Amino acid sequence: MILSLSIRDFVLIDRLDIEPGSGFTALTGETGAGKSIILDALSVAMGHGSDRAMIRAGQDQSTVAVEFSPPVNHPVWAALIESGIDASPDETLTLKRVLRRAGPARAFLNDQPVSAALLSEIGDLLVEIHGQHAASSLMKPSSHRRLLDLFAGNETLLDACASAYGLMAEASAKREELEVEHARAIEQRDWLSEAVDELSGLGPREGEAAQLTERRTLLMQSERVTEAVREAETVLDESGVEDALARAARATDRICRLPGFEASEDALPVAARAAAEAVERALIETREAANAIGQLERLVHHDSAELDSAEARLFALRAAGRKHNCDPDLLPDMLVSLSERLDLVEAGEDALKAARKAEASARADWHQAAGKLSDARKAAASRLEKAIARELKPLKLGRSVIRVSISPLAEGEGGPNGIDRVEFDAETNPGAGFGPLRKIASGGELARVSLALKCALAEAGSALTLIFDEADQGVGGAVAAAIGERLISLGQSRQVFAITHSPQVAASAAAQWLVEKGAGGSRIRGLDDSSRQEEIARMLSGAEVTAEARAAAGRLLEGA
């Protein structure tokens, strides 16, 4: 329900803040006082049509904000989540519209900028406006199917239909994908066969290219190593280092064996022994170096044939990789993929037959679910027509007939909600013929038909706030009283507002607001028992309120 309505600089309204309660509230006032302006402001806040002419004269912008408190299970929360709006059922929901003379109008949901279309979508879930000219969900053919389903209690059938449609759509998508792949494979049959044969003959192995690259590098380096080893051996052989060191070792050894040198600690004998040891170490290391070089030569493996083979294999893999536009190490995966595509050509028809069979089965299941839903709708349509007829008679619309028209959708137009087009048609005069409800001629009739529909539909629809604009136009007495009774009934479960010129309707309301035009523009105030009797007396008598009118007003209030 609406918690508050705030209007700033809108047409005749300078500043207006309203905090309505629950139940049925009547809005009364002189013609031109601004009752419809309030309704227009609310419509603007809900994302409906706006115009710069609505901005109060002398002002740069106009702002309308309306705060709601939808229950946790209200469908508006799911709609907000689907639209990517950050909102929590623990909080209130504020719809706001700012009209500007310079620049386009702006829309907000809980201070988050949104499109007017989204604001309208959310607003229509929260408020239904029923009037002579205002847009009503009951007047929109797009909502008629939903209202009929709610009246019929088709939730389970709807879920089954939506589920079956989802499975059918999935099966259809799979079949279409297979058809595309199969057609593409057929076009490439020859190329695929050649490519598979070529790759199969090549026999690429996982990681082979990387291994060959590493092996080729080692083989190429082995040649250089062999050349270096041979050079080292040649230098050692040609230099005669080992022979020279051997002669030097013998010479220093003779010095060390001279009489008196072996155990002497004099400087010369000590130096001789040191020199002999150094020469001996050099000789040993030279021999070790020669052995190490020999060992290196034995380990070096230079096979030009192996190198040629590795290079040929590597180049073949790289060429295949370039041909198939992939890394050579991915050629095994490419072979598998191409083989599968070739298999699809050769055996794909069987897969296609299976996919088409699965789709046909899913489609049959959906048609069956949609058929059950359609049957339930047709049965409920008859009950709804009778319920509406009962409501029309006391509203002086007994000559009018509302028909719930159900027709099949064109092939391909069906979906998760079934195969039916649902629309409320009306015949306002016998023999005049039926036409769309939204096109019936009389504005007063339209408002009363909306009321009748809403009463017949009872709890159908998600909006918990209903607004009726002059549903009592052109009627009085018992008809006005009947309208009041139905507004009272709706007010037991909904928040209901009625703009009315009927004293009978005003008297039946739980609360009454008076809209007045003053020097600062239109204003609104709640009426207590005394002022309410005076306002209803004015509505009964006109410009001059008589004692008889006050007495009649008192009786109306007592009767309510």
C-alpha positions as CSV (number, residue, x, y, z in Angstrom):
1,M,0.0,0.0,0.0
2,I,0.9,3.7,-0.4
3,L,2.6,5.0,2.8
4,S,3.1,8.5,1.5
5,L,2.7,10.7,-1.5
6,S,4.9,13.9,-1.9
7,I,4.1,16.4,-4.7
8,R,6.2,19.5,-5.5
9,D,5.4,22.2,-8.0
10,F,3.0,20.0,-10.1
11,V,0.3,22.0,-12.1
12,L,-1.7,23.8,-9.4
13,I,0.0,22.1,-6.5
14,D,2.8,24.0,-4.7
15,R,3.6,21.5,-2.0
16,L,1.5,18.5,-0.9
17,D,2.4,15.6,1.5
18,I,-0.1,12.8,2.0
19,E,0.1,9.8,4.4
20,P,-3.0,7.7,3.5
21,G,-4.1,4.8,5.6
22,S,-5.6,1.4,4.7
23,G,-9.1,0.7,3.6
24,F,-11.4,2.8,1.5
25,T,-10.7,6.6,1.3
26,A,-12.9,9.0,-0.6
27,L,-11.5,12.2,-2.3
28,T,-14.1,14.9,-2.8
29,G,-14.1,18.6,-3.7
30,E,-15.4,21.2,-6.2
31,T,-14.9,20.6,-9.9
32,G,-11.5,22.1,-10.7
33,A,-10.2,21.9,-7.2
34,G,-7.4,19.5,-8.3
35,K,-8.6,16.0,-7.5
36,S,-7.6,14.7,-10.9
37,I,-4.3,16.5,-10.7
38,I,-3.4,14.4,-7.7
39,L,-4.2,11.3,-9.8
40,D,-2.1,12.7,-12.7
41,A,0.8,13.2,-10.3
42,L,0.6,9.7,-9.0
43,S,0.4,8.4,-12.6
44,V,3.6,10.4,-13.5
45,A,5.4,8.9,-10.4
46,M,4.5,5.4,-11.7
47,G,6.3,6.1,-15.0
48,H,3.3,7.0,-17.2
49,G,3.1,9.9,-19.6
50,S,4.4,13.2,-18.6
51,D,4.6,16.7,-20.1
52,R,6.6,19.8,-19.2
53,A,3.2,21.6,-19.0
54,M,2.7,19.7,-15.7
55,I,5.5,21.8,-14.1
56,R,4.0,24.6,-12.0
57,A,4.3,28.0,-13.6
58,G,7.5,29.9,-12.7
59,Q,9.3,26.7,-11.5
60,D,12.2,24.8,-13.2
61,Q,11.1,21.4,-12.2
62,S,8.4,19.3,-10.6
63,T,8.9,16.3,-8.3
64,V,6.5,13.5,-7.4
65,A,7.5,10.7,-5.0
66,V,5.3,7.8,-3.7
67,E,6.4,5.4,-1.0
68,F,5.1,1.8,-0.8
69,S,5.4,-1.0,1.6
70,P,4.8,-4.2,-0.4
71,P,4.6,-7.5,1.5
72,V,7.6,-9.9,1.3
73,N,5.8,-12.3,-1.1
74,H,4.7,-9.5,-3.5
75,P,5.8,-10.2,-7.1
76,V,7.3,-6.7,-7.3
77,W,10.4,-7.9,-5.5
78,A,11.0,-10.6,-8.1
79,A,10.6,-8.1,-10.9
80,L,13.1,-5.8,-9.2
81,I,15.7,-8.6,-8.9
82,E,15.1,-9.6,-12.5
83,S,15.8,-6.0,-13.5
84,G,19.0,-5.8,-11.5
85,I,17.6,-3.3,-8.9
86,D,19.1,-3.5,-5.4
87,A,16.0,-3.6,-3.2
88,S,15.1,-5.6,-0.1
89,P,11.6,-6.7,1.1
90,D,12.7,-5.5,4.5
91,E,12.6,-1.9,3.2
92,T,10.0,0.4,1.7
93,L,10.0,1.1,-2.0
94,T,9.9,4.7,-3.3
95,L,9.1,5.6,-6.9
96,K,10.1,9.1,-7.9
97,R,9.8,11.2,-11.1
98,V,11.4,14.5,-11.7
99,L,10.1,16.6,-14.6
100,R,12.5,19.3,-15.9
101,R,11.9,22.3,-18.2
102,A,15.5,21.9,-19.5
103,G,16.3,18.3,-20.2
104,P,14.3,15.0,-20.1
105,A,12.4,13.7,-17.2
106,R,14.2,11.4,-14.8
107,A,13.0,8.3,-13.0
108,F,14.2,6.8,-9.7
109,L,13.6,3.6,-7.7
110,N,14.9,4.0,-4.1
111,D,17.1,6.8,-5.4
112,Q,18.6,4.5,-8.1
113,P,18.2,6.0,-11.7
114,V,16.0,3.8,-13.9
115,S,14.1,4.1,-17.1
116,A,10.5,5.3,-17.2
117,A,9.5,1.9,-18.8
118,L,10.8,0.1,-15.7
119,L,9.2,2.6,-13.4
120,S,5.9,1.9,-15.2
121,E,6.3,-1.8,-15.0
122,I,6.9,-1.7,-11.3
123,G,4.2,0.9,-10.7
124,D,1.6,-1.2,-12.5
125,L,2.4,-4.1,-10.1
126,L,1.7,-1.8,-7.1
127,V,-1.2,0.4,-8.2
128,E,-4.2,0.0,-10.5
129,I,-5.9,3.1,-11.7
130,H,-9.4,2.7,-13.0
131,G,-10.9,5.7,-14.6
132,Q,-12.4,7.3,-17.7
133,H,-9.1,8.2,-19.2
134,A,-6.4,6.6,-17.0
135,A,-4.5,3.5,-18.0
136,S,-5.7,0.5,-16.1
137,S,-4.3,-3.0,-16.1
138,L,-7.8,-4.2,-16.7
139,M,-7.8,-2.2,-20.0
140,K,-4.6,-3.8,-21.2
141,P,-5.1,-7.0,-23.2
142,S,-1.6,-8.1,-22.2
143,S,-2.9,-8.5,-18.6
144,H,-6.1,-10.3,-19.3
145,R,-4.6,-13.7,-19.5
146,R,-2.8,-13.2,-16.2
147,L,-6.0,-12.1,-14.5
148,L,-7.9,-15.1,-15.9
149,D,-5.3,-17.5,-14.6
150,L,-5.3,-15.9,-11.2
151,F,-9.1,-16.1,-11.1
152,A,-8.9,-19.8,-12.2
153,G,-6.1,-20.7,-9.8
154,N,-4.0,-22.0,-12.7
155,E,-0.6,-21.7,-10.9
156,T,0.2,-25.4,-11.0
157,L,-0.8,-25.8,-14.7
158,L,1.2,-22.7,-15.6
159,D,4.3,-24.1,-13.9
160,A,3.9,-27.4,-15.8
161,C,3.4,-25.6,-19.1
162,A,6.4,-23.4,-18.5
163,S,8.6,-26.4,-17.6
164,A,7.5,-28.3,-20.6
165,Y,8.1,-25.3,-22.9
166,G,11.6,-25.0,-21.4
167,L,12.4,-28.6,-22.1
168,M,11.1,-28.2,-25.7
169,A,13.2,-25.1,-26.2
170,E,16.3,-26.9,-25.0
171,A,15.6,-29.9,-27.3
172,S,15.0,-27.6,-30.2
173,A,18.2,-25.7,-29.6
174,K,20.1,-29.0,-29.5
175,R,18.5,-30.2,-32.7
176,E,19.3,-26.9,-34.4
177,E,22.9,-27.1,-33.3
178,L,23.3,-30.6,-34.6
179,E,21.8,-29.6,-37.9
180,V,24.2,-26.7,-38.3
181,E,27.2,-28.9,-37.4
182,H,26.0,-31.7,-39.6
183,A,25.6,-29.4,-42.6
184,R,29.0,-27.8,-42.0
185,A,30.6,-31.3,-41.8
186,I,29.0,-32.5,-45.0
187,E,30.3,-29.4,-46.8
188,Q,33.8,-30.3,-45.5
189,R,33.6,-34.0,-45.9
190,D,36.5,-34.3,-48.4
191,W,38.7,-31.9,-46.6
192,L,38.0,-33.7,-43.3
193,S,38.8,-37.1,-44.7
194,E,42.1,-35.9,-46.2
195,A,43.0,-34.0,-43.0
196,V,42.3,-37.0,-40.8
197,D,44.3,-39.3,-43.0
198,E,47.2,-36.9,-43.1
199,L,47.3,-36.4,-39.3
200,S,46.7,-40.1,-38.7
201,G,49.7,-40.8,-40.9
202,L,51.8,-38.2,-39.1
203,G,50.8,-39.7,-35.8
204,P,51.5,-36.7,-33.5
205,R,52.0,-37.4,-29.9
206,E,51.3,-35.2,-26.9
207,G,54.2,-33.0,-26.2
208,E,56.2,-34.4,-29.0
209,A,57.1,-31.1,-30.6
210,A,58.5,-29.7,-27.4
211,Q,60.6,-32.8,-26.8
212,L,61.9,-32.8,-30.4
213,T,62.9,-29.1,-30.0
214,E,64.9,-29.9,-26.9
215,R,66.5,-33.0,-28.5
216,R,67.4,-31.0,-31.7
217,T,69.1,-28.4,-29.6
218,L,71.2,-31.0,-27.8
219,L,72.2,-32.7,-31.0
220,M,73.2,-29.4,-32.6
221,Q,75.4,-28.6,-29.5
222,S,77.1,-32.0,-29.5
223,E,78.9,-31.1,-32.7
224,R,80.4,-28.1,-31.2
225,V,81.4,-30.0,-28.1
226,T,83.2,-32.6,-30.2
227,E,85.2,-29.9,-32.0
228,A,86.2,-28.3,-28.7
229,V,87.3,-31.7,-27.1
230,R,89.4,-32.5,-30.1
231,E,91.0,-29.1,-29.9
232,A,91.8,-29.6,-26.2
233,E,93.3,-33.0,-26.9
234,T,95.4,-31.6,-29.7
235,V,96.7,-28.8,-27.6
236,L,97.7,-31.2,-24.8
237,D,99.4,-33.7,-27.2
238,E,101.3,-31.0,-29.1
239,S,102.4,-29.0,-26.1
240,G,104.2,-31.9,-24.4
241,V,103.1,-30.6,-21.0
242,E,102.9,-34.0,-19.4
243,D,106.5,-34.9,-20.6
244,A,107.9,-31.6,-19.4
245,L,106.2,-31.9,-16.0
246,A,107.5,-35.5,-15.7
247,R,111.1,-34.4,-16.4
248,A,110.7,-31.5,-14.0
249,A,109.4,-33.9,-11.4
250,R,112.5,-36.2,-11.8
251,A,114.8,-33.2,-11.5
252,T,113.2,-31.8,-8.4
253,D,113.2,-35.3,-6.9
254,R,117.0,-35.6,-7.4
255,I,117.4,-32.3,-5.5
256,C,115.4,-33.6,-2.6
257,R,117.5,-36.8,-2.4
258,L,120.8,-34.9,-2.1
259,P,122.7,-35.7,1.1
260,G,121.5,-33.6,4.0
261,F,118.3,-32.3,2.2
262,E,115.8,-35.0,3.1
263,A,115.4,-34.0,6.8
264,S,116.9,-30.6,6.8
265,E,114.7,-27.6,7.8
266,D,116.9,-25.1,6.2
267,A,115.4,-22.8,3.6
268,L,116.9,-24.4,0.5
269,P,115.9,-28.1,1.3
270,V,112.4,-26.9,2.4
271,A,112.0,-25.0,-0.9
272,A,113.2,-28.0,-2.9
273,R,110.7,-30.3,-1.3
274,A,107.9,-27.7,-1.9
275,A,108.9,-27.4,-5.6
276,A,108.9,-31.2,-6.0
277,E,105.4,-31.4,-4.5
278,A,104.1,-28.6,-6.6
279,V,105.4,-30.2,-9.8
280,E,104.0,-33.6,-8.7
281,R,100.5,-32.1,-8.2
282,A,100.7,-30.3,-11.6
283,L,101.6,-33.6,-13.2
284,I,98.8,-35.4,-11.5
285,E,96.2,-32.7,-12.4
286,T,97.5,-32.7,-16.0
287,R,96.9,-36.4,-16.3
288,E,93.4,-36.0,-14.6
289,A,92.6,-33.3,-17.1
290,A,93.7,-35.5,-20.0
291,N,91.5,-38.3,-18.6
292,A,88.5,-36.0,-18.1
293,I,88.8,-34.8,-21.7
294,G,88.9,-38.4,-22.8
295,Q,85.8,-39.2,-20.8
296,L,84.0,-36.2,-22.3
297,E,84.9,-37.4,-25.8
298,R,83.5,-40.8,-25.0
299,L,80.3,-39.2,-23.7
300,V,79.7,-36.9,-26.6
301,H,77.2,-38.4,-29.1
302,H,77.1,-36.7,-32.4
303,D,74.8,-38.4,-34.8
304,S,74.1,-36.3,-37.9
305,A,71.5,-38.9,-39.1
306,E,69.6,-38.6,-35.8
307,L,69.8,-34.8,-36.0
308,D,68.4,-34.9,-39.6
309,S,65.6,-37.2,-38.5
310,A,64.7,-35.0,-35.5
311,E,64.7,-31.9,-37.6
312,A,62.6,-33.5,-40.3
313,R,60.0,-34.7,-37.8
314,L,59.9,-31.4,-36.0
315,F,59.5,-29.5,-39.3
316,A,56.7,-31.8,-40.3
317,L,54.8,-31.2,-37.0
318,R,55.2,-27.5,-37.3
319,A,54.0,-27.5,-40.9
320,A,50.9,-29.4,-39.8
321,G,50.4,-27.0,-37.0
322,R,50.5,-24.0,-39.4
323,K,48.0,-25.8,-41.7
324,H,45.5,-26.3,-38.9
325,N,46.3,-23.0,-37.2
326,C,47.2,-24.6,-33.9
327,D,50.3,-25.2,-31.8
328,P,52.1,-28.4,-33.0
329,D,51.7,-29.9,-29.5
330,L,47.9,-29.6,-29.9
331,L,47.8,-31.7,-33.1
332,P,46.6,-34.8,-31.2
333,D,43.6,-32.9,-29.9
334,M,43.0,-31.5,-33.4
335,L,43.1,-35.1,-34.8
336,V,40.4,-36.1,-32.3
337,S,38.3,-33.1,-33.1
338,L,38.5,-33.6,-36.9
339,S,37.8,-37.3,-36.4
340,E,34.6,-36.5,-34.4
341,R,33.5,-34.1,-37.1
342,L,34.1,-36.7,-39.7
343,D,32.2,-39.2,-37.6
344,L,29.3,-36.7,-37.4
345,V,29.1,-36.8,-41.2
346,E,29.2,-40.5,-41.4
347,A,27.0,-41.2,-38.4
348,G,25.4,-37.8,-37.7
349,E,22.1,-38.6,-39.4
350,D,21.4,-41.1,-36.6
351,A,22.2,-38.4,-34.0
352,L,19.9,-35.9,-35.9
353,K,17.1,-38.4,-36.0
354,A,17.4,-38.9,-32.3
355,A,17.5,-35.2,-31.7
356,R,14.4,-34.6,-33.8
357,K,12.6,-37.4,-32.1
358,A,13.5,-35.9,-28.7
359,E,12.3,-32.5,-29.8
360,A,9.0,-33.9,-31.2
361,S,8.4,-35.7,-27.9
362,A,9.1,-32.5,-25.9
363,R,6.8,-30.5,-28.2
364,A,4.0,-33.0,-27.7
365,D,4.5,-32.8,-23.9
366,W,4.3,-29.0,-24.1
367,H,1.2,-29.1,-26.3
368,Q,-0.4,-31.5,-23.8
369,A,0.4,-29.2,-20.9
370,A,-0.8,-26.1,-22.9
371,G,-4.0,-28.0,-23.8
372,K,-4.8,-28.7,-20.2
373,L,-4.1,-25.0,-19.3
374,S,-6.3,-23.9,-22.2
375,D,-9.2,-26.2,-21.0
376,A,-8.9,-24.8,-17.5
377,R,-9.0,-21.2,-18.9
378,K,-12.1,-22.0,-21.0
379,A,-13.9,-23.5,-17.9
380,A,-12.9,-20.5,-15.8
381,A,-13.9,-18.0,-18.5
382,S,-17.5,-19.1,-18.2
383,R,-17.4,-18.7,-14.4
384,L,-15.8,-15.3,-14.6
385,E,-18.4,-14.0,-17.1
386,K,-21.2,-15.0,-14.7
387,A,-19.4,-13.3,-11.8
388,I,-19.0,-10.1,-13.8
389,A,-22.6,-10.2,-14.9
390,R,-23.7,-10.4,-11.2
391,E,-21.6,-7.3,-10.5
392,L,-22.8,-5.3,-13.5
393,K,-26.5,-5.4,-12.8
394,P,-26.6,-3.4,-9.5
395,L,-24.2,-0.9,-11.2
396,K,-26.9,0.0,-13.8
397,L,-25.0,-1.9,-16.4
398,G,-27.3,-4.9,-16.7
399,R,-27.6,-4.3,-20.5
400,S,-23.9,-4.7,-20.8
401,V,-22.2,-8.0,-21.3
402,I,-18.5,-8.8,-20.7
403,R,-17.2,-11.8,-22.6
404,V,-13.9,-13.5,-21.9
405,S,-12.6,-14.3,-25.4
406,I,-10.1,-17.1,-25.7
407,S,-8.5,-17.7,-29.1
408,P,-5.5,-19.7,-30.2
409,L,-2.2,-18.0,-30.9
410,A,-0.7,-18.2,-34.3
411,E,1.8,-21.0,-34.9
412,G,5.1,-20.1,-33.3
413,E,3.6,-17.5,-31.0
414,G,2.9,-20.0,-28.1
415,G,5.3,-19.9,-25.2
416,P,5.7,-20.8,-21.5
417,N,2.3,-19.3,-20.8
418,G,0.5,-21.6,-23.3
419,I,-1.2,-21.2,-26.6
420,D,-4.1,-18.8,-25.8
421,R,-4.8,-15.2,-26.5
422,V,-7.2,-13.9,-23.8
423,E,-9.1,-10.6,-24.1
424,F,-12.1,-9.1,-22.3
425,D,-14.7,-8.0,-24.9
426,A,-17.7,-5.9,-24.1
427,E,-21.1,-5.3,-25.6
428,T,-22.7,-2.2,-23.9
429,N,-26.0,-2.4,-25.8
430,P,-27.8,-5.5,-27.0
431,G,-27.2,-6.2,-30.6
432,A,-24.4,-3.6,-30.9
433,G,-21.8,-6.4,-31.2
434,F,-18.8,-7.1,-29.1
435,G,-15.6,-5.1,-29.1
436,P,-12.4,-4.8,-27.1
437,L,-13.1,-3.7,-23.6
438,R,-10.6,-0.9,-24.0
439,K,-12.7,0.6,-26.8
440,I,-16.1,0.9,-25.2
441,A,-17.5,4.4,-25.7
442,S,-18.6,5.8,-22.4
443,G,-16.1,7.0,-19.9
444,G,-18.6,6.5,-17.0
445,E,-19.3,3.0,-18.2
446,L,-15.6,2.3,-18.4
447,A,-15.1,3.3,-14.8
448,R,-18.0,1.2,-13.6
449,V,-17.0,-1.8,-15.7
450,S,-13.5,-1.6,-14.2
451,L,-15.1,-1.7,-10.7
452,A,-17.3,-4.6,-11.7
453,L,-14.3,-6.5,-13.1
454,K,-12.2,-5.8,-10.0
455,C,-15.0,-7.0,-7.7
456,A,-15.6,-10.1,-9.8
457,L,-11.8,-10.9,-9.9
458,A,-11.6,-10.4,-6.2
459,E,-8.1,-11.2,-5.2
460,A,-6.8,-11.6,-8.8
461,G,-4.0,-9.2,-9.6
462,S,-1.0,-8.1,-7.6
463,A,-1.8,-4.5,-7.0
464,L,-2.7,-3.8,-3.4
465,T,-3.7,-0.2,-4.1
466,L,-6.7,0.6,-6.3
467,I,-7.8,4.0,-7.5
468,F,-11.2,4.7,-9.0
469,D,-11.8,8.0,-10.8
470,E,-15.4,9.0,-10.9
471,A,-16.8,5.5,-11.1
472,D,-20.1,7.1,-10.0
473,Q,-20.3,9.5,-13.0
474,G,-23.9,9.9,-14.3
475,V,-25.5,7.7,-11.6
476,G,-27.0,8.3,-8.2
477,G,-29.3,6.8,-5.7
478,A,-29.2,3.0,-5.5
479,V,-26.4,2.7,-8.1
480,A,-24.1,5.0,-6.2
481,A,-24.9,3.1,-3.0
482,A,-24.0,-0.1,-4.8
483,I,-20.7,1.4,-6.0
484,G,-20.0,2.4,-2.4
485,E,-20.7,-1.1,-1.1
486,R,-18.3,-2.6,-3.6
487,L,-15.6,-0.1,-2.7
488,I,-16.1,-1.0,0.9
489,S,-15.7,-4.7,0.1
490,L,-12.5,-4.1,-1.9
491,G,-11.2,-1.9,0.9
492,Q,-11.2,-4.8,3.3
493,S,-8.2,-6.4,1.6
494,R,-6.8,-3.5,-0.4
495,Q,-6.0,0.2,-0.1
496,V,-8.8,1.9,-2.1
497,F,-9.1,5.5,-3.2
498,A,-12.1,6.9,-5.0
499,I,-12.5,10.3,-6.6
500,T,-16.2,10.9,-6.3
501,H,-18.9,13.5,-6.7
502,S,-21.4,11.1,-5.2
503,P,-22.5,11.8,-1.5
504,Q,-23.5,8.1,-1.2
505,V,-20.0,6.9,-2.2
506,A,-18.3,9.5,0.0
507,A,-20.4,8.6,3.0
508,S,-19.5,4.9,2.6
509,A,-15.7,5.5,2.9
510,A,-13.8,4.8,6.0
511,A,-12.0,8.2,5.6
512,Q,-12.7,11.3,3.5
513,W,-10.2,13.9,2.1
514,L,-11.3,17.2,0.8
515,V,-9.3,18.7,-2.1
516,E,-9.6,22.5,-2.2
517,K,-8.1,25.3,-4.4
518,G,-6.6,28.2,-2.4
519,A,-4.3,31.1,-3.1
520,G,-1.2,28.9,-3.0
521,G,-2.8,26.2,-5.3
522,S,-4.6,23.0,-4.5
523,R,-4.4,21.4,-1.1
524,I,-5.8,18.4,0.6
525,R,-7.0,17.8,4.2
526,G,-8.6,15.0,6.1
527,L,-12.1,15.6,7.4
528,D,-13.4,14.8,10.9
529,D,-16.9,13.7,11.5
530,S,-18.3,17.3,11.7
531,S,-16.5,18.7,8.6
532,R,-17.2,15.5,6.8
533,Q,-21.0,15.9,7.3
534,E,-20.7,19.5,6.1
535,E,-18.8,18.4,2.9
536,I,-21.4,15.7,2.1
537,A,-24.2,18.2,2.7
538,R,-22.5,20.5,0.2
539,M,-22.4,17.6,-2.3
540,L,-26.1,17.0,-1.7
541,S,-27.3,20.6,-1.9
542,G,-24.8,22.5,-4.0
543,A,-23.5,26.0,-3.3
544,E,-25.8,26.8,-0.4
545,V,-25.8,24.1,2.3
546,T,-29.3,23.7,3.8
547,A,-30.4,22.2,7.1
548,E,-32.1,19.5,5.2
549,A,-28.9,18.7,3.4
550,R,-27.0,18.5,6.7
551,A,-29.7,16.1,8.0
552,A,-29.5,14.0,4.9
553,A,-25.7,13.9,5.2
554,G,-26.0,12.8,8.7
555,R,-28.3,10.0,7.8
556,L,-26.0,8.8,5.0
557,L,-23.0,8.7,7.4
558,E,-25.1,6.9,10.0
559,G,-26.2,4.3,7.4
560,A,-22.6,3.7,6.3
